[in-house]
Amino acid sequence: MKLTTFIKLLSNGQSSLIFGLLKTGNEFYRASFISAALSRGVYDHFIEGKASFENLCEKMDISNREGLWAWLELGVSLGELKRAGNEYQIKGKMSKALLKPDNDAFKALWQEIVEYHYVYVVDAPTMLRKQERFPFDEVPGELVARSSRANEPFIFEAVDAVIPRQGDFHLLEIGCGSGIYIHRACTRNPELRAVGLELQEKVADAARRNIQAWGLENRTTIEHTDVRNYSTSQKFDLVTLHQNIYYFPVQERENLFRDIKEFLKPGGQVLLTSVCQGGGPGLQALNIQVSTTEGFSPLPGPDQLRQQLKAAGYTQVKAKRLVPLESLWAFKAATVQ
């Protein structure tokens, strides 16, 4: 580059624009590459540490060798892959971290952000102009159930605070997802019995598999149903809703809370955890998703949920921020004894 060209770019402000674009673009490519490598199973072929190009072509059934080479070389240029001759191996710290079994929730969250939140952010203006909403069946239930576990340590604290260590206790969980919070409750109280309701069939099936793997099938029942259609004569000590209240339209929540009271024993409690309005870009992207999907509603405000619980006839309505400076809250309310 000639000095005059550089000075010209510097003087009109385009140099900072170029460098900013390159930096942002590289991080976008990195996020996209890692997500694709995870969700499309490419990294599964690196279990032994290294994989030759020929081996990858064979295992992935790739005939367009030039295309695969180009895709892998993007990973090399990003520092997520390392190539020595004709062999590739995973190099990037982020890739290695997301592949650890203990980090599955963050792996799922990464995929959710790149492959689903991206779509809502990009396509929302078009959908809004067309007066349309995204269909519910496009929401990846199993992936969301896994990614929502990123908040697990904080919600565990809220669960522990309402589950007694011992004694006969019955729990109803609405939107049980993976079943992890039922597992936590059962671990805390060995006499506890639970029923989990799950709207999406695939997610309910996954929860049943987890419950069986955890050896809790004699203490827990998972039902594939909408709570709005659920009927039972059983009375529960506690009803929980974790990170799903925004799946119910705002105008339906007060009636939902009233209906939940019918499942509770006198003096029984409701524990609701949810991300709320506010927070950083990640929560704002989630708010776009739930605000533009059929049957969903915007993220609630803490005061809004408190008021709806009180209007539904609950007493001792309390709200607690679970993470300092973040908009993750727990709401606890009781029925009249």
N, C-alpha and C positions, 0 to 999 in steps of 0.2 A: 504494500500500500504506500502511495506517495504521501509525503508529509502534508501537502496541500489538501489532499482528500481527507486525511484524518482531522486536520484543523477545521475543514468545512463541516464535517459530521459533528465535531465537538461544539462548534459555534451555534449550530441550529438545533442542538439538543438531541440529535438522532443517535449519537454514540451511546448515551445512557439507555435509550430505548432499545437499541440493538442488544446490549449486554443484558438488560432486564428480560428481554424476550428470550434470549438464549438460555438464561438461567431458569426461567419459568418453564420454557419448552422442554428442557432436559428433565426437570422434575416430573412434568406431565408424562413424558415418554417412560421414565423410570416407573412411575405408578402403574401405567398401562402394561408395561412389559412384565412386571412382577405379578400383577393380577392375572394376566393371561397365562403365565407360566404355572401359576398355582391352580387356577380353575380349569385349565385345559389339560392338566396332567403332565405337562412337560417336565416339571421338576421331579415327578415320580420316577423318571428314567435315570435320575442321578443318585439313586439310593446307594450305589456302591462307590459314590464319590466322583467318579469320572465316567464319561460316556463318549465314545467316538462318534464322529459325524455319520458314518455308515450305520452304526448301531441305532442312532436316533432316527434315521430315515426308515430303517426296517421296523423298529418298534412302533413308530407313529404312522406307519404305512404312508409315507410321503413319496410321491413321484416327482414333484417339483422341487428338485434338490437346490436349485438356485434360490428359490423363495425361502426355503428353510435356512439356507446359509445366511441370507440377508437378515432374517429375523434373529438368528443366533448372534450375528455380528453386532446387532443393535445392543444386545445384552452385554457383549464384550465392551463396546464403546461406553456404556453406562457404568461399567465396573461391577455389574451383577454377575457376569460370567467371566471366566478366564479360559483362554485357549492356548494350548501348547501343541503345535503341529496340527493334528487332526482330532485332538481330544479336547472336550470341554468339561469344566467343572464349575460349581457354584462358588462365587467369590464374595459377593456383596453381603455386608453385615445385615442389612434389612431382610434380604432373601433368607439368609441362614436363620435369623431370629424367627421369622414367620413360619418356618418349617418345623420348629420345635413343637411337639405335641402339647406342651403346657401353654402355648401361645395360640391355640386354635381360635379362640374368640377374636383375637386381633387379626388373624389371618382372614377370618370371615368378614370382619369389619372393613378390612382393606378392600376385599372384593366387593362388598356392598357399596362402598364409597365410589370406587372406580367404575363399576359396571352397572350400578343402579341409580345412585344419587346423581351421577353424571347425566343420565338420561333425563331425570326430572328437571335438573337445572337447565339443560339445553333445550328441552322440548316444552317446558312449562309455558313460555310466552305464546307459542303456537297453539297449544291446547286452550289457553285462556282466550285467545282471539276467536277460536272456533266454538267457544262456549261448551267445551268438552272437558271431561275428567279422565284420568288414567284408570283403566279397569282394575278391580281388586285382584283378579286372578293373575296379574302380572307381578304381584308382590312376592318375592322369593321367601316363602315362610320358613323353610328349613335354614336358609342362610341367615335370616334375621334372628331366628331362635339362637343360633350359634353366636352371632355378633353381639347380641344383647348381653351376653355373659361378660363382656368387657367391664360392665358395671357391677359384676357379681360381688366383689369384696364389700362394697358399700351397702348393697341390698341385703347381704348376709347379716350385717349388723342390725338392720331394721327387722329382719325375720327373727333373729335371736332375741330381740327385745320383747317380742310378743308371744314366743313359744315357751311354755313352762318346761323345766327339765324333766319332769315326771308327771304321771297321772293321766287318766283317760282324757283324750283330747281329739277333736275331729276338725279337720281342715278341708275347706273347699277352695281350690285355686282356679280362678277364671283366666283362661289363656295361659295354660301351663307351659307352653313352649317345649323346651328340652326336658322339663321336669326337674331341673336342678334345684329349684327352691323347695320343692316337695322333698327332695333328697336331703336338703339341709335340715328341714323341719323334722323329718323322720330320724335323722342322725342325732339331733338335739334331744328328742323325746322318744324313747324306745316304745312307748305305749301309744303313740300318735297314729291315727288312721287318716287317710287322705283320699279325696276325689279330685281329679284334675280334669277340667273341661278345655277342649281345644277345638277351634273352629276349622282349621285346615287339616284335612285327612292325613296328608303326608307327615305333617308335624306331629299329629297324634300318634301315628304309627312309630315315629322315631322316639317319642316319649315313652311309649310302651316298651320298646326295645331297651331303652335306658333303665327303666324301672326294673325290668327283668334282670339286666346285667348287674344292677345294684342289689339284687336280692330282696326287693321290696314289693314283689307282686302280691304277697299275702296281706299287705297293709295298704296298698294303693290301687285305685281304679282310675284308668284314663278313659274318658268318654269323648268321642268325636261329636260335638254338638255346639250350637250357639247358646250362650247362657240365656238369651231372650226366649229360647224354646225349651229350656231345661225345667224339669218338674221332678220334685222328690219330696217325700214325707220326712226325710232325715233332717235333723237340725244340727248345725255346726257351731263350734266355739269361735271359729275364725274364718273369714272369707278374705282372700288376697287377690289383688290384681297388680301384676308387675309389668310396667312399661307397655301398657296397651290401652289406657283409657282414651287415647286419641284415635283409637279404632272405632269409637262410638261417637256419633254426631252429638254436638254440644247440647242440642235441644232434647236429646234422649237420656242424658246422663242422670238427671234428677230422678226420672222414673226408674232408671236402672238401679240406682242406689235404693230406691224404695222397694223394688222387687228383691234385691239382695237381702233386705231386712227379713223377708219371709223365710230365708234359709237359716237364719241365725237363732240361737237360743236367746232367751232374755239375758241381757248383759253381754251378749256376744259382740265381737269386734270386727271391724273392717280395717285391713292394712292395704293401702294403695301406694305404690311407688311409681314415679314418672319423671321424665325430663319435662321441663316446663319452658315457658317463653323466656327468651334471653339466651345468654351463652354465646359461644363462638360460632364460626362459620359452619362447623359440622352440624350443630343443632339447627342452624338456620336452613341448611340443606335438607335436614330431616323435616323441618316445618314445611318446606315447599312440598315434599313428598306427601305428607299427610293432609296438607291443605288442598291438594289437587287430585287425590285418589278417591274414587267412588266409594261412598259410605264412611270415609274417614273424616276427621276434623282437625283444625289447627291444634298445635300444642297448647295445653291449658296454661292458665296463670295460676299461681298458688292461691291467691285470694278467690279466684273463680271456683276452684275445687272445694275450698273450705265452705264457701257460701252454698254450693250445691249439696254438699253433705248435710249441712245444717238445715237447709230447706227440705231435705228428704226425711228429716226427723231424727237425725243422729245427735247424740250428746258427746261432750268431751272431745270435740273435734280439734285435733292438734296437727300442726305441720312442722316438719324439721328438714332443714337443708342437710343432705347427706355428705356433700363434698364442698368444702369451703370454696367460695368464689365461682362454683359451677351450679348449673340449674338442674340438679338432680335432687328430688324431694321425696320425703315419705309423709303420708297422711294417715293418721290413725283416728278412728271414730268408733263409738260404742252405741249399742241399742239400750233402751231403758230397761232396767231390771224389773 
